[in-house]
Amino acid sequence: MPANFSAPRTFSATSQVHPSYLPALHKSGRIERRLATATVAAVGIGYGLAKYRAYQAEQWQQQQPPQSFRNAEASPATVAVAANAQNEAVENAYGDRTTLAELEAAVVAYEHRQKS
């Protein structure tokens, strides 16, 4: 053996192993961390905007005067009375059609209503 020959370095368990795929895995953590940070920021901003809009809507509703009907004719009681009156008029016009005279009167009232 020549005198300037050195033996190769021996393998030991304390030396670090650097496979080719480890640096890629190490870098991917940075990307995931950035993505997670951006996602948390976007969710936080969205939540804040939603709460702000809800607060603004609540403030707007508190500032609005209570809704009232524009006139007395549009109140629910008046509408119900008018509907009852119309139903009674239809019943009077058509009748229960138990006799021939009532049936003929109902046909005449129906034809008159269709013409107008």
WOBEL-V920162 format. One record per residue. N is the residue number from 1. PHI is phi in degrees with one decimal (999 if undefined). Layout:
BEGIN
((N | PHI) (N | PHI))
END
This chain:
BEGIN
((1 | 999) (2 | -69.5) (3 | -76.3) (4 | -91.0) (5 | -78.9) (6 | -111.9) (7 | -72.6) (8 | -64.8) (9 | -64.8) (10 | -81.2) (11 | -79.5) (12 | -138.7) (13 | -71.8) (14 | -81.8) (15 | -77.5) (16 | -80.1) (17 | -105.2) (18 | -121.3) (19 | -68.3) (20 | -68.8) (21 | -89.4) (22 | -65.1) (23 | -60.2) (24 | -65.7) (25 | -67.2) (26 | -65.8) (27 | -72.4) (28 | -63.9) (29 | -63.2) (30 | -66.3) (31 | -66.5) (32 | -63.6) (33 | -65.2) (34 | -65.7) (35 | -64.4) (36 | -65.1) (37 | -63.3) (38 | -64.3) (39 | -65.9) (40 | -63.8) (41 | -64.6) (42 | -64.8) (43 | -65.3) (44 | -63.9) (45 | -65.1) (46 | -62.0) (47 | -64.3) (48 | -62.6) (49 | -65.4) (50 | -64.4) (51 | -65.3) (52 | -64.8) (53 | -64.8) (54 | -64.5) (55 | -64.7) (56 | -63.5) (57 | -64.4) (58 | -65.3) (59 | -63.9) (60 | -65.1) (61 | -66.0) (62 | -70.4) (63 | -81.0) (64 | -74.5) (65 | -70.0) (66 | -61.3) (67 | -73.6) (68 | -128.2) (69 | -74.6) (70 | -69.2) (71 | -148.0) (72 | -69.9) (73 | -70.3) (74 | -93.2) (75 | -69.4) (76 | -60.0) (77 | -64.9) (78 | -67.9) (79 | -64.5) (80 | -64.5) (81 | -63.6) (82 | -65.9) (83 | -65.0) (84 | -63.6) (85 | -64.3) (86 | -66.4) (87 | -62.8) (88 | -64.7) (89 | -65.2) (90 | -66.0) (91 | -62.9) (92 | -66.2) (93 | -70.2) (94 | -91.5) (95 | 66.2) (96 | -93.1) (97 | 57.0) (98 | -87.4) (99 | -116.0) (100 | -65.6) (101 | -64.3) (102 | -66.5) (103 | -65.6) (104 | -65.4) (105 | -65.3) (106 | -67.6) (107 | -64.5) (108 | -62.9) (109 | -64.7) (110 | -66.4) (111 | -64.1) (112 | -62.9) (113 | -68.4) (114 | -68.9) (115 | -70.5) (116 | -93.2))
END
